[in-house]
Amino acid sequence: MDTKRAMQIYSSKDTFAVHLGDKPVWIENVDEANGMATVQVGSDPLNTQTVSVDRLKEEGDE
């Protein structure tokens, strides 16, 4: 995923299926300048990670 798409998903009112590896994630913040995103892994609000947006995959992306 690129930073622009991560920002579109983050800013949207719609819900998109995004994964980090095989785990579903929720984008909580996008750092456009550095190409990084903070994501919540699964349904645990305490399980957050900051990763490069190119590690994120939108469902259906190969």
N, C-alpha and C positions, 0 to 999 in steps of 0.2 A: 504494500500500500504506500502511496506517496503522502506527503504532508498535506497537500491540498485536499485530498480525499478524506483524510483523517479529520481535518477541520470541518469539512462539509457534514460528515457524520456527527461530529461533536456538536455542531451548531443546529442540527436538524431536530425537529420535534418528532420525527419518525424514529422507529427503532430498527436498527440494522444488526444482522448477525455478524459479529466480528470475533475472530479467534486469534489466540497467541499459541502457536503449535496446535495441539488438539483441545485446548481449553477455551471455553467461551469467555470473553472479556467485555467490559463496559468502559468506554473511553471517558475518563474523568477530566482530562486536561490535555491540551496539545501545545507543545513549545515549538512554534513554527521556526524560530531562528536556529534551533539546534536539531530539528527533525526528530524530536522525542515526544513520547506520549506517556501520560500516567494512566494506567488502566486498573480497574478492579477485576480480579480474577474470580470467576464464578459468582456465587451469590454472597460471598463473605466481604462485607464492606471494609474489614480490617486487612484483607489480603490485596494489597496494591503493589504494583511494580511500575517502574519507569523504564521504558524500552524504546528502542529505535522504531519509528513508525514503519520501516520496511520489514519488520518482523511480524506486523499485523496483517491478517488476511480477512477479507470480506468473504462471507459464505458464497460459494460459487466461483470464487477466484482460484485459479490454478497457477 
